[in-house]
Amino acid sequence: MERDSQNHGLFKNPDLHHSLRTFLAEDLGRGDITGEAIFPPKAIGNAVFIAKEAMVLAGVEHLAPLVFRMINREITCHPTADGQWVKSGEIILHLHGPLRDLLAGERLALNLAQRLSGIATLTAEFVAAVAAWPVKIMDTRKTTPGLRRLEKYAVHVGGGVNHRYNLNDGILIKDNHIAAAGSIRQAVQKVRDYNGPGKEVEVECETLEQVTEALAAKAEIIMLDNMDPPMMRRAVELINGRAITEASGGVTLNNVGEIAACGVDRISIGALTHSAPAKDISMEMVSGQ
């Protein structure tokens, strides 16, 4: 269910381009009546993006230039690479082109870069917090509607690993599936019958009894959901390498190290995408090129 989202084809994806055009239309409306009033069409200018705090960059290397070039292909962009830690005050993108178009693209490019850099930075902080253990930090489907590709890209840039992209991307039997199916055994059997061989099955377990049932059903991945560390350690001992173990639920920077020390293989964290604070980036006009 893991997938490598650092795909250079992402920024050539027609669906992404369609989304960006929709975002631009939302922001521009019928046109920038302020910038168009002040600057003639051929007025040329220079601008820079400046990091106003320390962060891991995401959305600066490829995405921000794409936004500006969608407005005007003549805009030249010289960005800092995504994945870099930068300090407050660093220039992270140089822009040159028609003033009207630089100002028209400013807000969308900043909004996306700030959002993605926030995700990348938070992911990097989680990865650093578990560096002493051989565990993967993973995202979830708790993403902003319409931004999943980009937000999962930001997780990857920050050093995390992508969980399934959508419902077609992997089998994950959760509590509601189990309740409606009647048992873990029945739910696992039904998904195997429907999907055929070769598909890994992950089961969400909240108790040691459910872990035992998931093992009996030969689930390849067992999610230890909202377990406290003592129970999680017992679950890992019970599983004893017979399935991949994934911790999830209530994970914070304060407790992720304790969770990793329980011996799980991976930790999935919805907060990477649903609660990452946007980073502070500004665009400023400058003289020269």
C-alpha positions in Angstrom: 0.0 0.0 0.0 3.0 2.3 0.2 3.6 4.3 -2.9 6.4 6.7 -3.9 4.8 10.0 -4.4 8.0 11.8 -5.4 7.2 11.3 -9.0 8.4 14.0 -11.4 5.4 13.2 -13.5 3.2 14.6 -10.7 3.8 18.2 -12.0 2.9 17.2 -15.5 -0.3 15.4 -14.5 -3.3 16.8 -16.5 -5.6 16.4 -13.4 -3.2 18.6 -11.3 -3.0 21.2 -14.1 -6.8 21.2 -14.2 -7.0 21.8 -10.5 -4.5 24.6 -10.6 -6.5 26.3 -13.4 -9.6 26.0 -11.2 -7.7 27.5 -8.2 -6.4 30.4 -10.4 -9.9 31.1 -11.7 -11.2 31.2 -8.1 -8.5 33.8 -7.1 -8.4 35.9 -10.3 -12.1 36.2 -11.1 -12.3 38.4 -14.2 -8.9 39.8 -13.6 -6.7 41.7 -11.1 -8.4 45.2 -11.3 -5.7 46.6 -8.9 -2.6 45.4 -10.7 -4.0 46.0 -14.2 -4.8 49.6 -13.2 -1.4 50.4 -11.9 1.0 48.6 -14.3 1.0 48.6 -18.1 1.0 45.2 -19.8 4.7 45.3 -20.7 6.1 46.4 -17.3 8.7 44.0 -16.1 9.7 43.3 -12.6 11.6 41.0 -10.2 10.3 39.3 -7.1 11.6 36.8 -4.5 10.0 34.4 -2.1 11.4 34.7 1.4 11.2 32.1 4.2 10.1 34.0 7.3 10.8 31.0 9.6 12.8 27.8 9.5 11.1 25.1 7.4 11.5 22.2 5.0 10.5 23.4 1.6 7.8 21.7 -0.4 5.9 23.3 -3.3 8.7 25.7 -4.2 10.8 23.8 -6.6 8.1 22.7 -9.0 4.7 23.8 -8.0 5.1 27.6 -7.5 6.9 28.0 -10.9 4.1 26.0 -12.5 1.5 28.4 -11.1 3.4 31.4 -12.4 4.0 29.8 -15.8 0.4 28.9 -16.2 -0.3 32.7 -16.0 2.6 33.7 -18.3 5.2 31.3 -19.8 7.6 34.2 -20.0 8.1 34.3 -16.3 11.4 32.9 -15.3 11.8 31.1 -12.0 14.9 30.0 -10.0 13.8 28.0 -7.0 15.5 26.3 -4.1 15.0 22.5 -4.2 12.1 20.9 -2.2 13.2 18.9 0.8 15.8 21.5 1.9 15.8 22.9 5.4 16.0 26.7 5.1 16.5 29.3 7.8 14.4 32.4 8.4 15.3 35.2 6.0 16.5 32.9 3.2 15.5 33.7 -0.4 13.9 30.5 -1.7 12.6 31.6 -5.2 13.7 34.3 -7.7 11.1 35.5 -10.2 11.4 37.7 -13.3 8.6 38.7 -15.6 5.6 41.0 -16.3 4.6 42.7 -13.1 0.9 42.2 -13.6 1.4 38.4 -13.9 3.8 38.1 -10.9 1.2 39.8 -8.7 -1.6 37.7 -10.2 0.1 34.5 -9.3 1.4 35.5 -5.9 -1.4 34.4 -3.6 -2.0 30.9 -5.1 1.7 30.1 -5.3 2.2 31.3 -1.7 -0.8 29.5 -0.3 0.3 26.2 -1.8 4.0 26.6 -0.9 3.1 27.6 2.7 0.7 24.6 3.1 3.0 22.0 1.6 6.1 23.3 3.5 4.1 23.1 6.7 3.3 19.4 6.0 6.9 18.7 5.0 8.3 20.3 8.1 6.0 18.5 10.5 6.7 15.2 8.8 10.5 15.9 9.1 10.0 16.6 12.8 8.2 13.2 13.3 10.9 11.4 11.3 13.6 13.0 13.4 11.8 12.1 16.6 12.0 8.3 15.7 15.4 8.3 14.1 16.7 5.8 16.8 14.2 3.1 15.7 13.7 1.3 12.3 10.2 2.6 11.9 8.5 4.4 9.0 6.4 7.5 9.5 3.3 7.3 7.2 0.5 9.6 6.2 -3.3 8.7 5.9 -6.2 9.7 3.7 -7.0 12.6 6.1 -6.1 15.2 3.4 -7.6 18.4 2.1 -10.1 17.5 -0.7 -8.5 18.3 -4.0 -5.0 18.5 -2.6 -4.2 14.9 -1.8 -1.5 14.4 -4.5 0.3 17.5 -3.4 -0.1 16.9 0.4 1.2 13.3 0.0 4.1 14.7 -2.1 4.9 17.0 0.8 4.9 14.1 3.3 7.4 12.3 1.0 9.6 15.4 0.7 9.7 15.6 4.5 11.0 12.0 4.8 7.7 10.2 5.4 6.2 7.3 3.5 2.8 7.4 1.7 0.1 5.1 2.9 -2.6 4.1 0.3 -3.6 6.9 -2.0 -7.3 6.1 -2.3 -9.8 3.3 -1.5 -8.7 1.4 -4.6 -5.1 1.4 -3.6 -5.2 -1.1 -0.8 -7.4 -3.2 1.5 -7.8 -1.8 5.0 -10.5 -3.4 7.1 -11.6 -0.8 9.7 -13.9 -1.0 12.8 -17.0 -0.2 10.8 -16.3 -2.9 8.3 -15.8 -5.4 11.1 -19.0 -4.3 12.9 -21.1 -4.6 9.7 -19.5 -7.9 8.6 -19.9 -9.6 12.0 -16.2 -10.5 12.6 -12.7 -10.0 11.4 -12.6 -13.5 10.0 -15.7 -12.9 7.9 -14.5 -9.5 6.7 -11.0 -10.9 5.7 -12.6 -13.8 3.9 -15.0 -11.6 1.9 -12.2 -9.2 0.7 -10.0 -12.2 -0.3 -12.9 -13.8 -2.2 -13.7 -10.5 -3.9 -10.1 -9.3 -4.7 -8.4 -12.7 -5.4 -4.9 -13.6 -4.3 -1.9 -11.3 -4.2 -3.5 -8.4 -2.3 -2.2 -7.6 1.1 -4.9 -7.3 3.8 -4.6 -4.8 6.6 -6.9 -5.1 9.7 -7.5 -2.4 12.3 -7.4 -3.9 15.8 -8.3 -2.2 19.1 -7.8 -5.2 21.4 -5.5 -8.1 21.8 -8.4 -10.4 21.1 -8.8 -8.7 17.7 -5.1 -9.1 17.1 -5.4 -12.8 17.7 -8.3 -13.0 15.3 -6.5 -11.0 12.6 -3.5 -13.4 13.0 -5.8 -16.4 12.6 -7.2 -14.8 9.5 -3.6 -14.4 8.2 -3.8 -10.6 7.7 -0.6 -9.4 6.3 -0.7 -6.0 8.2 -2.2 -5.4 11.6 -3.0 -1.8 12.7 -2.8 -1.3 16.4 -5.3 1.4 16.8 -5.4 3.7 19.8 -3.5 1.2 22.0 -1.5 2.5 25.0 2.2 1.5 24.9 1.9 -1.5 27.3 -0.9 -3.0 25.2 1.0 -2.2 22.0 4.1 -3.9 23.3 2.1 -7.0 24.1 0.5 -6.9 20.7 3.9 -6.7 19.0 5.1 -9.7 21.0 2.0 -11.6 20.1 2.4 -10.9 16.4 6.1 -11.9 16.6 6.9 -10.9 13.0 4.0 -12.8 11.5 2.5 -9.6 10.1 3.6 -6.0 9.6 2.6 -3.9 12.6 1.3 -0.3 12.2 0.5 2.0 15.1 -2.2 4.6 14.7 -4.3 7.0 16.7 -3.4 9.8 19.0 0.2 10.1 17.8 2.0 13.3 18.7 5.5 14.5 18.7 5.5 14.0 22.5 4.6 10.3 22.4 5.9 9.1 19.0 9.2 8.0 20.4 7.5 5.9 23.0 5.3 4.3 20.4 8.3 3.6 18.1 10.1 1.9 21.1 7.2 -0.6 21.2 8.8 -2.2 18.1 6.1 -1.4 15.5 7.2 -1.4 11.8 5.4 1.8 11.0 3.3 4.7 12.5 0.5 6.3 10.5 -0.3 9.9 11.5 -3.3 11.8 10.2 -2.0 15.0 11.7 0.8 15.2 9.1 -1.8 16.5 6.6 -4.9 17.6 8.6 -3.1 19.6 11.3 0.2 20.8 9.9 0.4 24.6 10.4 1.2 26.5 7.2 4.7 28.0 7.1 5.3 31.8 6.8 6.6 32.7 3.3 6.3 36.1 1.7 6.8 37.5 -1.8 8.6 40.8 -2.1 9.4 42.9 -5.2 13.1 43.7 -5.7 15.2 45.7 -8.0 17.6 44.0 -10.6 17.4 40.4 -11.7 
